[in-house]
Amino acid sequence: SSTGQVMFVPAFSGLYAPYWRNDARGLIFGVSEETRKEHLVKAALEAVCFQTRDILEAMNQDCGIPLTKLLVDGGMTVNNYAMQLQADLCGIPVVHPWMFEATALGAAMAAGSAEGIDVWDLRNMQAVPSDTYLPAISDDE
């Protein structure tokens, strides 16, 4: 349930958006003989969520239009803890479709379209079933 005071900085080949520091190096610290693999995994999940928040804050600042929700997909999105943490850190709802690999669907649709195959008309598709994670902490927390 905790990171066991393990912290993770995912900058093994530099720290990219929004910092753009190719000289940054990845770190895993706070490891002790009591550290378990669960601590490392949780620290890594938290690091990704904090880095995502930093990118979204930079986008909001650059665009001047605050995000009202974050649509997510990919393997990590099946982790309920990570999705709730992302909602809490960003202060906006995180929407996770039940079909969590939308990239594969998009690639298949593009390939089919390129070959003249009639693919789904996205404008007429029903809403994809999804879960929504609402922020559970205040901005002050």
MDTraj code that builds the backbone (N, CA, C; nanometers):
import mdtraj as md
import numpy as np

residues = "SER SER THR GLY GLN VAL MET PHE VAL PRO ALA PHE SER GLY LEU TYR ALA PRO TYR TRP ARG ASN ASP ALA ARG GLY LEU ILE PHE GLY VAL SER GLU GLU THR ARG LYS GLU HIS LEU VAL LYS ALA ALA LEU GLU ALA VAL CYS PHE GLN THR ARG ASP ILE LEU GLU ALA MET ASN GLN ASP CYS GLY ILE PRO LEU THR LYS LEU LEU VAL ASP GLY GLY MET THR VAL ASN ASN TYR ALA MET GLN LEU GLN ALA ASP LEU CYS GLY ILE PRO VAL VAL HIS PRO TRP MET PHE GLU ALA THR ALA LEU GLY ALA ALA MET ALA ALA GLY SER ALA GLU GLY ILE ASP VAL TRP ASP LEU ARG ASN MET GLN ALA VAL PRO SER ASP THR TYR LEU PRO ALA ILE SER ASP ASP GLU".split()
xyz = np.array([
    [0.0813, -0.1208, 0.0000],
    [0.0000, 0.0000, 0.0000],
    [0.0848, 0.1260, 0.0000],
    [0.2151, 0.1140, 0.0218],
    [0.3015, 0.2318, 0.0181],
    [0.4210, 0.2042, -0.0711],
    [0.5015, 0.3061, -0.0903],
    [0.6240, 0.2887, -0.1689],
    [0.7391, 0.2450, -0.0804],
    [0.7171, 0.2366, 0.0508],
    [0.8262, 0.2012, 0.1408],
    [0.9376, 0.3041, 0.1368],
    [0.9029, 0.4278, 0.1079],
    [0.9956, 0.5410, 0.0966],
    [1.0897, 0.5291, -0.0232],
    [1.0548, 0.4431, -0.1189],
    [1.1310, 0.4331, -0.2430],
    [1.0821, 0.5422, -0.3372],
    [1.1748, 0.6089, -0.4026],
    [1.1408, 0.7101, -0.5022],
    [1.2077, 0.6734, -0.6329],
    [1.1408, 0.7075, -0.7424],
    [1.1861, 0.6695, -0.8751],
    [1.1813, 0.7920, -0.9654],
    [1.2892, 0.8181, -1.0369],
    [1.2938, 0.9246, -1.1372],
    [1.3193, 0.8566, -1.2715],
    [1.2182, 0.8517, -1.3593],
    [1.2317, 0.7785, -1.4853],
    [1.3013, 0.8608, -1.5938],
    [1.4304, 0.8784, -1.5781],
    [1.5064, 0.9591, -1.6745],
    [1.6282, 0.8816, -1.7227],
    [1.6091, 0.7563, -1.7583],
    [1.7225, 0.6711, -1.7927],
    [1.7898, 0.7108, -1.9234],
    [1.7194, 0.7816, -2.0091],
    [1.7823, 0.8335, -2.1314],
    [1.7571, 0.9835, -2.1423],
    [1.7535, 1.0491, -2.0274],
    [1.7259, 1.1923, -2.0222],
    [1.5857, 1.2174, -1.9694],
    [1.5577, 1.3420, -1.9416],
    [1.4255, 1.3818, -1.8930],
    [1.3649, 1.4710, -2.0001],
    [1.2615, 1.4238, -2.0609],
    [1.2048, 1.4952, -2.1744],
    [1.0927, 1.5869, -2.1299],
    [0.9891, 1.6023, -2.2112],
    [0.8854, 1.7014, -2.1863],
    [0.8383, 1.6964, -2.0404],
    [0.8187, 1.8094, -1.9779],
    [0.8391, 1.9444, -2.0291],
    [0.9755, 2.0048, -1.9926],
    [1.0690, 1.9232, -1.9445],
    [1.1963, 1.9760, -1.8939],
    [1.3073, 1.9800, -1.9977],
    [1.3085, 1.8848, -2.0891],
    [1.4069, 1.8787, -2.1971],
    [1.5497, 1.8826, -2.1456],
    [1.5826, 1.7862, -2.0598],
    [1.7175, 1.7746, -2.0036],
    [1.7758, 1.6395, -2.0442],
    [1.8535, 1.6381, -2.1531],
    [1.9103, 1.5103, -2.1957],
    [2.0260, 1.4664, -2.1068],
    [2.0715, 1.5550, -2.0178],
    [2.1787, 1.5182, -1.9250],
    [2.1240, 1.4605, -1.7934],
    [1.9920, 1.4619, -1.7759],
    [1.9322, 1.4056, -1.6539],
    [1.9498, 1.2542, -1.6533],
    [1.9584, 1.1980, -1.5357],
    [1.9762, 1.0536, -1.5210],
    [1.8672, 0.9968, -1.4312],
    [1.8287, 0.8750, -1.4611],
    [1.7273, 0.8067, -1.3822],
    [1.7809, 0.7688, -1.2456],
    [1.6917, 0.7651, -1.1507],
    [1.7289, 0.7308, -1.0135],
    [1.6240, 0.6408, -0.9502],
    [1.6702, 0.5482, -0.8716],
    [1.5844, 0.4738, -0.7803],
    [1.6543, 0.4839, -0.6460],
    [1.5909, 0.5518, -0.5508],
    [1.6568, 0.5643, -0.4208],
    [1.5588, 0.5404, -0.3080],
    [1.6143, 0.5216, -0.1899],
    [1.5343, 0.4868, -0.0738],
    [1.5214, 0.3360, -0.0575],
    [1.5993, 0.2602, -0.1352],
    [1.5932, 0.1144, -0.1293],
    [1.6665, 0.0654, -0.0049],
    [1.6041, -0.0264, 0.0660],
    [1.6653, -0.0855, 0.1852],
    [1.6399, -0.2357, 0.1829],
    [1.6855, -0.3031, 0.2865],
    [1.6632, -0.4478, 0.2916],
    [1.5157, -0.4826, 0.3098],
    [1.4342, -0.3851, 0.3535],
    [1.2900, -0.4080, 0.3670],
    [1.2135, -0.3812, 0.2377],
    [1.2802, -0.3274, 0.1373],
    [1.2132, -0.2936, 0.0119],
    [1.1657, -0.4207, -0.0579],
    [1.0388, -0.4159, -0.1003],
    [0.9809, -0.5272, -0.1754],
    [0.9524, -0.4812, -0.3182],
    [0.9307, -0.5757, -0.4065],
    [0.9039, -0.5405, -0.5460],
    [0.7798, -0.4523, -0.5579],
    [0.6831, -0.4700, -0.4678],
    [0.5633, -0.3869, -0.4701],
    [0.5969, -0.2394, -0.4477],
    [0.6967, -0.2120, -0.3642],
    [0.7395, -0.0738, -0.3404],
    [0.7967, -0.0131, -0.4680],
    [0.8771, -0.0902, -0.5395],
    [0.9375, -0.0412, -0.6639],
    [0.8314, -0.0156, -0.7701],
    [0.7366, -0.1071, -0.7816],
    [0.6301, -0.0913, -0.8806],
    [0.5459, 0.0316, -0.8491],
    [0.5097, 0.0489, -0.7226],
    [0.4270, 0.1639, -0.6854],
    [0.5028, 0.2946, -0.7073],
    [0.6309, 0.2969, -0.6750],
    [0.7112, 0.4176, -0.6984],
    [0.7181, 0.4494, -0.8474],
    [0.7292, 0.3470, -0.9317],
    [0.7333, 0.3690, -1.0765],
    [0.5996, 0.4225, -1.1277],
    [0.4888, 0.3657, -1.0810],
    [0.3569, 0.4151, -1.1205],
    [0.3391, 0.5610, -1.0799],
    [0.3787, 0.5928, -0.9578],
    [0.3658, 0.7308, -0.9105],
    [0.4519, 0.8253, -0.9936],
    [0.5719, 0.7818, -1.0298],
    [0.6604, 0.8666, -1.1102],
    [0.5967, 0.8990, -1.2450],
    [0.5362, 0.7998, -1.3085],
    [0.4704, 0.8228, -1.4372],
    [0.3544, 0.9201, -1.4204],
    [0.2769, 0.9051, -1.3136],
    [0.1636, 0.9952, -1.2901],
    [0.2094, 1.1386, -1.2650],
    [0.3151, 1.1561, -1.1868],
    [0.3668, 1.2914, -1.1631],
    [0.4223, 1.3518, -1.2919],
    [0.4913, 1.2716, -1.3722],
    [0.5468, 1.3221, -1.4975],
    [0.4340, 1.3603, -1.5941],
    [0.3282, 1.2811, -1.5977],
    [0.2128, 1.3138, -1.6814],
    [0.1504, 1.4450, -1.6364],
    [0.1372, 1.4628, -1.5058],
    [0.0823, 1.5891, -1.4550],
    [0.1682, 1.7073, -1.4984],
    [0.3004, 1.6941, -1.4908],
    [0.3895, 1.8026, -1.5320],
    [0.3693, 1.8382, -1.6791],
    [0.3533, 1.7370, -1.7633],
    [0.3314, 1.7612, -1.9063],
    [0.1977, 1.8306, -1.9288],
    [0.0934, 1.7847, -1.8611],
    [-0.0384, 1.8459, -1.8772],
    [-0.0398, 1.9900, -1.8280],
    [0.0296, 2.0181, -1.7184],
    [0.0383, 2.1563, -1.6701],
    [0.1096, 2.2448, -1.7720],
    [0.2150, 2.1943, -1.8346],
    [0.2855, 2.2710, -1.9378],
    [0.1942, 2.2945, -2.0581],
    [0.1176, 2.1941, -2.0966],
    [0.0233, 2.2106, -2.2078],
    [-0.0818, 2.3153, -2.1743],
    [-0.1355, 2.3093, -2.0532],
    [-0.2347, 2.4088, -2.0117],
    [-0.1769, 2.5491, -2.0178],
    [-0.0534, 2.5640, -1.9713],
    [0.0107, 2.6950, -1.9714],
    [0.0351, 2.7435, -2.1142],
    [0.0819, 2.6557, -2.2005],
    [0.1102, 2.6941, -2.3390],
    [-0.0163, 2.7262, -2.4172],
    [-0.1218, 2.6494, -2.3953],
    [-0.2449, 2.6658, -2.4723],
    [-0.3394, 2.7685, -2.4115],
    [-0.3307, 2.7866, -2.2808],
    [-0.4212, 2.8782, -2.2139],
    [-0.5624, 2.8244, -2.2003],
    [-0.5811, 2.6979, -2.2333],
    [-0.7125, 2.6349, -2.2221],
    [-0.6988, 2.5148, -2.1298],
    [-0.7498, 2.5242, -2.0077],
    [-0.7337, 2.4122, -1.9142],
    [-0.8103, 2.2885, -1.9608],
    [-0.7506, 2.1737, -1.9388],
    [-0.8167, 2.0473, -1.9705],
    [-0.9317, 2.0247, -1.8741],
    [-1.0392, 1.9669, -1.9253],
    [-1.1531, 1.9360, -1.8395],
    [-1.1597, 1.7875, -1.8062],
    [-1.0905, 1.7054, -1.8850],
    [-1.0808, 1.5625, -1.8565],
    [-0.9618, 1.5068, -1.9327],
    [-0.9145, 1.3915, -1.8877],
    [-0.8013, 1.3244, -1.9506],
    [-0.8478, 1.1877, -1.9982],
    [-0.8395, 1.1640, -2.1289],
    [-0.8743, 1.0346, -2.1863],
    [-0.7473, 0.9521, -2.1950],
    [-0.7505, 0.8310, -2.1432],
    [-0.6299, 0.7486, -2.1352],
    [-0.6524, 0.6137, -2.2018],
    [-0.5432, 0.5540, -2.2494],
    [-0.5478, 0.4163, -2.2961],
    [-0.4095, 0.3558, -2.2799],
    [-0.3991, 0.2273, -2.3022],
    [-0.2714, 0.1582, -2.2883],
    [-0.2709, 0.0671, -2.1673],
    [-0.1707, -0.0156, -2.1611],
    [-0.1624, -0.1186, -2.0590],
    [-0.1661, -0.0689, -1.9161],
    [-0.1017, 0.0436, -1.8890],
    [-0.0961, 0.0933, -1.7514],
    [-0.2332, 0.1371, -1.7003],
    [-0.3244, 0.1649, -1.7917],
    [-0.4542, 0.2180, -1.7507],
    [-0.5434, 0.1146, -1.6841],
    [-0.5047, -0.0121, -1.6871],
    [-0.5845, -0.1128, -1.6164],
    [-0.5563, -0.1103, -1.4666],
    [-0.4585, -0.0304, -1.4240],
    [-0.4243, -0.0204, -1.2826],
    [-0.5103, 0.0882, -1.2182],
    [-0.6076, 0.0470, -1.1370],
    [-0.7001, 0.1421, -1.0742],
    [-0.6288, 0.2436, -0.9865],
    [-0.5259, 0.2001, -0.9144],
    [-0.4516, 0.2926, -0.8281],
    [-0.3899, 0.4047, -0.9116],
    [-0.3259, 0.3684, -1.0217],
    [-0.2601, 0.4691, -1.1053],
    [-0.3611, 0.5668, -1.1646],
    [-0.4759, 0.5174, -1.2070],
    [-0.5751, 0.6059, -1.2681],
    [-0.6362, 0.7005, -1.1648],
    [-0.6607, 0.6507, -1.0427],
    [-0.7126, 0.7386, -0.9380],
    [-0.6079, 0.8421, -0.8993],
    [-0.4824, 0.7997, -0.8878],
    [-0.3752, 0.8940, -0.8558],
    [-0.3635, 1.0001, -0.9641],
    [-0.3755, 0.9602, -1.0913],
    [-0.3674, 1.0573, -1.2006],
    [-0.4787, 1.1602, -1.1890],
    [-0.6004, 1.1155, -1.1586],
    [-0.7122, 1.2088, -1.1402],
    [-0.6852, 1.3027, -1.0233],
    [-0.6338, 1.2487, -0.9135],
    [-0.6049, 1.3306, -0.7956],
    [-0.4961, 1.4334, -0.8247],
    [-0.3888, 1.3921, -0.8909],
    [-0.2772, 1.4832, -0.9180],
    [-0.3142, 1.5915, -1.0182],
    [-0.3946, 1.5560, -1.1182],
    [-0.4304, 1.6523, -1.2226],
    [-0.5531, 1.7351, -1.1864],
    [-0.6315, 1.6860, -1.0912],
    [-0.7505, 1.7600, -1.0499],
    [-0.8616, 1.7584, -1.1532],
    [-0.8594, 1.6601, -1.2436],
    [-0.9629, 1.6468, -1.3461],
    [-1.0020, 1.4991, -1.3572],
    [-1.1217, 1.4724, -1.4106],
    [-1.1602, 1.3326, -1.4304],
    [-1.0671, 1.2626, -1.5297],
    [-1.0386, 1.1374, -1.5026],
    [-0.9615, 1.0524, -1.5935],
    [-1.0581, 0.9476, -1.6476],
    [-1.0724, 0.9437, -1.7797],
    [-1.1672, 0.8536, -1.8450],
    [-1.0896, 0.7398, -1.9099],
    [-1.1225, 0.6194, -1.8673],
    [-1.0531, 0.4984, -1.9123],
    [-1.1515, 0.4084, -1.9867],
    [-1.1388, 0.3968, -2.1201],
    [-1.2309, 0.3082, -2.1930],
    [-1.2046, 0.1621, -2.1592],
    [-1.3079, 0.0825, -2.1657],
    [-1.2924, -0.0601, -2.1374],
    [-1.2016, -0.1257, -2.2405],
    [-1.2004, -0.0740, -2.3630],
    [-1.1077, -0.1230, -2.4644],
    [-0.9814, -0.0384, -2.4477],
    [-0.8863, -0.0891, -2.3703],
    [-0.7754, -0.0052, -2.3274],
    [-0.6616, 0.0064, -2.4279],
    [-0.6675, -0.0625, -2.5402],
    [-0.5639, -0.0483, -2.6427],
    [-0.6232, 0.0170, -2.7669],
    [-0.6671, 0.1409, -2.7534],
    [-0.7282, 0.2129, -2.8642],
    [-0.6293, 0.2374, -2.9772],
    [-0.5010, 0.2404, -2.9474],
    [-0.3999, 0.2607, -3.0504],
    [-0.4069, 0.1486, -3.1536],
    [-0.4215, 0.0256, -3.1079],
    [-0.4304, -0.0879, -3.1994],
    [-0.5540, -0.0759, -3.2884],
    [-0.6658, -0.0338, -3.2316],
    [-0.7868, -0.0149, -3.3107],
    [-0.7649, 0.0937, -3.4156],
    [-0.7068, 0.2048, -3.3761],
    [-0.6810, 0.3132, -3.4704],
    [-0.5884, 0.2707, -3.5831],
    [-0.4847, 0.1946, -3.5502],
    [-0.3916, 0.1464, -3.6524],
    [-0.4627, 0.0520, -3.7492],
    [-0.5470, -0.0361, -3.6967],
    [-0.6216, -0.1281, -3.7824],
    [-0.7170, -0.0522, -3.8737],
    [-0.7825, 0.0489, -3.8202],
    [-0.8743, 0.1290, -3.9008],
    [-0.7998, 0.2046, -4.0099],
    [-0.6838, 0.2601, -3.9768],
    [-0.6049, 0.3326, -4.0765],
    [-0.5572, 0.2383, -4.1867],
    [-0.5114, 0.1198, -4.1479],
    [-0.4648, 0.0225, -4.2469],
    [-0.5795, -0.0208, -4.3376],
    [-0.6942, -0.0473, -4.2786],
    [-0.8096, -0.0870, -4.3585],
    [-0.8528, 0.0221, -4.4538],
    [-0.8559, 0.1433, -4.4060],
    [-0.8946, 0.2567, -4.4892],
    [-0.7973, 0.2754, -4.6053],
    [-0.6680, 0.2583, -4.5784],
    [-0.5663, 0.2727, -4.6832],
    [-0.5838, 0.1680, -4.7926],
    [-0.6407, 0.0539, -4.7571],
    [-0.6627, -0.0538, -4.8544],
    [-0.8032, -0.0492, -4.9146],
    [-0.8775, 0.0573, -4.8847],
    [-1.0107, 0.0725, -4.9407],
    [-1.1181, -0.0078, -4.8698],
    [-1.0861, -0.0598, -4.7531],
    [-1.1839, -0.1365, -4.6758],
    [-1.2714, -0.0390, -4.5986],
    [-1.4020, -0.0618, -4.6026],
    [-1.4946, 0.0255, -4.5312],
    [-1.4772, 0.0037, -4.3810],
    [-1.4254, 0.1035, -4.3133],
    [-1.4061, 0.0941, -4.1684],
    [-1.5180, 0.1694, -4.0995],
    [-1.5255, 0.1519, -3.9696],
    [-1.6309, 0.2179, -3.8937],
    [-1.6275, 0.3681, -3.9160],
    [-1.7433, 0.4254, -3.9219],
    [-1.7549, 0.5703, -3.9282],
    [-1.7568, 0.6209, -3.7839],
    [-1.6463, 0.6796, -3.7415],
    [-1.6340, 0.7227, -3.6021],
    [-1.7402, 0.8237, -3.5617],
    [-1.7906, 0.9000, -3.6583],
    [-1.8914, 1.0002, -3.6246],
    [-2.0224, 0.9357, -3.5813],
    [-2.0458, 0.8125, -3.6253],
    [-2.1717, 0.7454, -3.5932],
    [-2.1566, 0.6378, -3.4865],
    [-2.0368, 0.6250, -3.4302],
    [-2.0150, 0.5224, -3.3281],
    [-2.0816, 0.5621, -3.1972],
    [-2.1331, 0.4636, -3.1277],
    [-2.1846, 0.4856, -2.9932],
    [-2.0668, 0.5187, -2.9020],
    [-2.0952, 0.5821, -2.7924],
    [-1.9893, 0.6106, -2.6947],
    [-1.9293, 0.4790, -2.6464],
    [-1.7991, 0.4756, -2.6361],
    [-1.7296, 0.3564, -2.5891],
    [-1.7499, 0.3454, -2.4383],
    [-1.7925, 0.2281, -2.3882],
    [-1.8068, 0.2130, -2.2429],
    [-1.6741, 0.2429, -2.1729],
    [-1.6823, 0.3116, -2.0623],
    [-1.5596, 0.3518, -1.9935],
    [-1.5840, 0.3667, -1.8442],
    [-1.4735, 0.3737, -1.7715],
    [-1.4755, 0.4065, -1.6292],
    [-1.4214, 0.5475, -1.6148],
    [-1.4755, 0.6221, -1.5215],
    [-1.4268, 0.7570, -1.4960],
    [-1.3787, 0.7654, -1.3520],
    [-1.2562, 0.8127, -1.3364],
    [-1.1970, 0.8334, -1.2038],
    [-1.2048, 0.9825, -1.1744],
    [-1.2747, 1.0180, -1.0686],
    [-1.2897, 1.1582, -1.0305],
    [-1.1861, 1.1940, -0.9252],
    [-1.1358, 1.3182, -0.9282],
    [-1.0405, 1.3585, -0.8236],
    [-1.1034, 1.3406, -0.6859],
    [-1.0264, 1.2816, -0.5952],
    [-1.0775, 1.2542, -0.4605],
    [-1.0071, 1.3376, -0.3548],
    [-0.9186, 1.4276, -0.3971],
    [-0.8514, 1.5173, -0.3030],
    [-0.8676, 1.6598, -0.3529],
    [-0.8548, 1.7544, -0.2625],
    [-0.8685, 1.8945, -0.3005],
    [-0.7353, 1.9474, -0.3526],
    [-0.7389, 2.0649, -0.4141],
    [-0.6161, 2.1275, -0.4645],
    [-0.5163, 2.1540, -0.3525],
    [-0.5661, 2.1783, -0.2306],
    [-0.4782, 2.2085, -0.1175],
    [-0.4026, 2.0861, -0.0675],
    [-0.4595, 1.9680, -0.0907],
    [-0.3954, 1.8456, -0.0417],
    [-0.2797, 1.8111, -0.1305],
])
top = md.Topology()
chain = top.add_chain()
for i, resn in enumerate(residues, 1):
    res = top.add_residue(resn, chain, resSeq=i)
    for name in ("N", "CA", "C"):
        top.add_atom(name, md.element.get_by_symbol(name[0]), res)
traj = md.Trajectory(xyz[None], top)
